[in-house]
Amino acid sequence: MGAKVAIVGATGAVGREMRRLLADRSFDLDGEPVFLASERSAGSKLPWRDGEVEVRAVSEDAFAGVDIALFSAGGARSKQWAPVAAEQGAVVIDNSSAFRMDDEVPLVVSEVNPDAVRTRPKGIIANPNCTTMVLMVAAKPLHDAFGLTDVVATSYQAAGGAGQGGISELLEQSAELIGDEERLRTRGLDAEAAVEAETFSKPIAFNVLAHCGNFTDERYTDEEWKLVNESRKILHLPALRISPTCVRVPVVVGHGIAARLTFAEPVTRDGLLEAFDGAPGLLVEDGTGLDGEPLAYPTPLGSAGRDEVLVGRIREDLTDPHSANIFVVGDNLLKGAALNAVQIAELVVRG
Ligand SMILES: NC(=O)c1ccc[n+]([C@@H]2O[C@H](COP(=O)([O-])OP(=O)(O)OC[C@H]3O[C@@H](n4cnc5c(N)ncnc54)[C@H](OP(=O)(O)O)[C@@H]3O)[C@@H](O)[C@H]2O)c1
């Protein structure tokens, strides 16, 4: 018999992809899934295969009979309801940051540390942050080959990383500003003042914001600290040195990360390509267009709707023979969130 699955946050940007993946992949489901969200959505209907399933508000009895609960409704909801679901026997796969750094909760990227799903004393498995996830898929094969010691990473994070609200804000502001080229060209502060920023701290349309998440220790944001702490936990490298800068860009879906990786061993471009060859969940798109070589590099927009993480601009560092520079992209809603959660569910079911 298959698994009874619930999605907490089924109406959200990530929840929508979870519903699609559960319907499309050959996941062995026990009947229809349970779709949960806030009181606001209770009673509404969401499409499921050829029919519809009614959305229910999360409650104590919503998890009865549920084998796997995919949580994607923010940290506060996870903290409140994940232990309730686990107590009732469900394996919780949590997409929020609530439990990621808990020593008793494995933090799993399905291609990187799949075996970690087996040890889950709290009945909870955490899905990493979307930027960390995308970087890990490319960093792991290089770490296996050369021994990773340092990372300098700058992210280019899509508005959709902040959920449906972030996508709407980008599109609405873009529509508001696009007709006035003169203002965008010569009166930028007026353009910024003409639109309202709610999800982000400044207008995101036609802009680049050096601010993702909330400012916290040492003047870094929590999004930047996630990259530091989660990478160390996933790779089992507590001493890994990471310098992060997370930046929000006007892309709907698809995160990019420019990373300089330093290794114990010296690296060459050929060695890097060999290490990437056949790495699970990863595709190389890398060409300069010079000397008859096709021009190829991945883009965040081009990653939207794709399962794979893509890597390009693979270069030896100009100054350090132990370092390499790469550009990695991935769909933040898919591999960065919903797909990895469903892949973890598949690992759990496989046992
Ligand atoms: N977006 C990404 O790229 C991404 C990547 C990795 C992880 N995440 C994490 O995934 C989670 C969801 O993100 P999202 O982007 O899908 O956000 P979103 O589009 O804003 O969706 C939020 C979801 O949470 C539900 N929710 C809100 N308040 C609730 C409550 N009091 N009780 C029950 N459900 C409630 C919403 O239901 P209603 O529709 O009823 O309000 C909606 O289904 C967050 O924890 C986020 O940090 C997101």
The ligand as an ORCA input file, in Angstrom:
! r2SCAN-3c Opt
* xyz 0 1
  N       9.774     30.184     -2.279
  C      10.912     29.508     -2.232
  O      11.721     29.522     -3.162
  C      11.236     28.667     -1.026
  C      12.354     27.862     -1.093
  C      12.713     27.078      0.002
  C      11.934     27.121      1.133
  N      10.829     27.936      1.178
  C      10.022     27.883      2.406
  O       8.793     27.276      2.072
  C       7.748     27.808      2.868
  C       6.623     28.307      1.976
  O       7.139     29.242      1.085
  P       6.315     29.761     -0.183
  O       7.317     30.428     -1.009
  O       5.483     28.676     -0.792
  O       5.357     30.860      0.513
  P       3.917     31.384      0.069
  O       3.746     31.333     -1.401
  O       3.758     32.678      0.756
  O       2.905     30.305      0.729
  C       2.737     30.213      2.128
  C       1.842     29.022      2.458
  O       1.741     28.935      3.887
  C       0.358     28.896      4.243
  N       0.124     29.528      5.525
  C       0.379     30.812      5.892
  N      -0.049     31.039      7.150
  C      -0.565     29.873      7.605
  C      -1.170     29.452      8.826
  N      -1.330     30.303      9.853
  N      -1.594     28.166      8.931
  C      -1.455     27.327      7.907
  N      -0.906     27.649      6.717
  C      -0.464     28.907      6.574
  C      -0.330     29.673      3.153
  O      -1.703     29.364      3.163
  P      -2.806     30.463      2.733
  O      -2.806     30.461      1.232
  O      -4.065     29.920      3.310
  O      -2.383     31.769      3.308
  C       0.422     29.161      1.930
  O      -0.071     27.877      1.567
  C       8.420     28.879      3.743
  O       8.760     28.273      4.964
  C       9.648     29.239      2.961
  O      10.670     29.752      3.777
  C      10.456     28.679      0.119
*
